[in-house]
Amino acid sequence: MSDAVVAQEFPYFTDLEEGKDYFWCSCGKSSKQPFCDGSHKGSDFAPVKFSVDKTKSYSLCGCKQNDGKPFCNGAHNKL
């Protein structure tokens, strides 16, 4: 598998709604970061579908080095 593009070296602070489905960009090429716009087509990447249990602001991974998970885990600190 190829490496994801680092979209930015810090998280996206994003307001998300409880119970709604979201598709996080795992390739780093989307023009609608941190969400998927289909730019991964033809690559080894696929969007990650997720939802949240509470409406609030979340930190979504911007560096795409988070093992394919949408929530920031601080991986950008190691770039």
C-alpha positions in Angstrom: 0.0 0.0 0.0 1.2 3.5 -0.8 1.6 6.2 1.8 -1.1 8.8 2.4 -0.5 12.4 1.6 -0.1 14.6 4.7 -3.0 17.1 4.2 -1.8 19.2 7.1 0.4 18.7 10.1 -2.3 19.3 12.8 -5.8 18.1 13.4 -9.0 19.5 11.9 -11.3 20.8 14.6 -14.7 20.0 13.3 -18.3 20.2 14.6 -20.0 16.9 14.1 -23.6 15.9 14.7 -24.8 12.9 16.8 -26.0 10.0 14.7 -25.0 11.3 11.3 -22.6 9.3 9.0 -19.4 10.9 7.9 -16.7 9.7 5.5 -13.1 10.7 6.6 -10.5 11.0 3.8 -7.7 8.4 4.4 -5.6 9.3 1.3 -5.0 13.0 2.1 -5.9 14.1 -1.5 -9.5 15.3 -0.9 -10.2 19.0 -1.6 -12.9 18.8 1.1 -10.6 17.8 4.1 -11.0 16.1 6.4 -13.8 14.5 4.5 -13.7 12.3 1.3 -14.5 13.8 -2.1 -13.6 10.6 -4.1 -10.0 11.6 -4.9 -8.8 8.2 -3.7 -10.3 6.4 -6.7 -7.7 4.2 -8.4 -5.6 4.0 -5.3 -5.2 1.6 -2.4 -7.2 4.0 -0.1 -10.9 4.1 0.8 -12.9 6.5 2.9 -13.5 5.6 6.6 -17.2 5.7 7.5 -17.8 6.9 11.1 -20.4 8.6 13.4 -20.3 10.1 16.8 -22.4 9.6 19.9 -22.6 13.3 20.9 -22.9 16.5 18.9 -19.8 18.6 19.6 -16.4 19.6 18.2 -13.9 16.8 17.5 -10.3 16.7 16.4 -10.0 14.8 13.2 -6.7 13.6 11.9 -5.1 15.9 9.3 -1.7 14.1 8.8 -3.3 10.8 7.7 -0.6 8.9 9.6 -3.2 7.6 12.2 -3.5 3.9 11.1 -6.6 4.7 9.1 -8.6 6.1 12.0 -10.4 9.5 11.7 -9.7 10.8 15.2 -6.4 12.5 16.0 -4.0 10.5 18.1 -1.1 12.9 18.0 0.7 11.2 15.2 1.4 14.6 13.6 3.8 15.3 16.5 6.2 12.6 15.0 6.4 14.1 11.5 
